[in-house]
Amino acid sequence: MTKIAVILTQGFADWEYALIAGTGSPYFGMQVEFFSPQAGTVRSMGGLSAVVSRKLDEIRAFEPTVIVVVGGTNWEADQAPDVADLLRANHQRGVVVAGICGGTLALARAGLLNEVAHTSNNAEFLQQNVKSYTGAEHFHQTSAAVADQNIITAPGTAPVSFTAAVFQAAGLNEEAIAQFNGMLSAEHKEPAIA
């Protein structure tokens, strides 16, 4: 069974993990588990309190195929958790590392965006929040996820393409990914009924 480790921090973005958790396990048979810097309750941007029982140091034993860093307000704060060593070590072991919105800051702090094609909310977001970031020449201003060399990044407005890229990296077949994309994009093909 494919395993996806999802990292949540205080102030996590409700919409950025929902499709991974909500479809990964029940529809595609993946094992999605949540991890946090400290075991206990984390509160989302939208006010949801979630109890996360697994700490970050348990990720290696979980042996995920993909690690997902969910964005949120905490990644821009001075007290943002330091997950650089964790992300680098897992990436070196062949684990795909994915970050969306503020989660891309964690990847940048780990030096994982300096040499690969990537995106985020915008280039200035990375430059202003991560002094060691030197990958501006590889930045792509796009509204969809970017995948390169076992790194997946996305702006916070792209949870669908981000989820599809995570699922592809996790080994989901192309037919299932096309079905997922078609299902999630269908509402944008018809005008709203007033």
C-alpha positions, 0 to 999 in steps of 0.5 A: 500500500502506498503511504503518504505522510501529511505534515500539519502545523498550527494554522494549517490551510484547510483546503490544501490537504483535504483532497489528498486525505478525502480521496487518497484513502477511501477511493484510491487505497492509499494510507494517508497519515498525519504528523505534527511537530508535537502530538496533540491538537492543531487548529486550522486557519478555518478553526478546525481542531484536529488531534494529530497523534504522530510526531515528525520523528515518526515519519521515517518509521512510517516509510512514506512514498510521499511527504506532503507539507501543508501550508498555513500561517505558521510557516511565515512566522519566526517560530516555524518548525525546522523540518529542513533535516527531515525533508532533506534526509527523506528526499535523499532516500528517494522519498518525494517531498511536496509543499503547497503554499506556505509549505513551499517555504519549508522546502526552500529552507531545506535547500530543496528548491535551489536547483529544481523547477518549482513554484509557490504563491509567487517568487517574492514570497520565497525570497522574502521568507527564506534568506538562503533561497537561491532558486529564483531562476528555476521558479515558474509563475503558474497556477498549477503544481510543478513536479521536478526531481522528486519535488512537488510544489504548488501555490495555495490556489492549486489544491487539485493539481497538487493532489494529482501530482502527489497521487502520480508520485505515489504511483496512481495510474494515469487513468485514475489521475485523469478520472480524478482531474475530470471529476474535480474540474467538471464544475468549472465547465458549466455556468453556475445556476442562479 
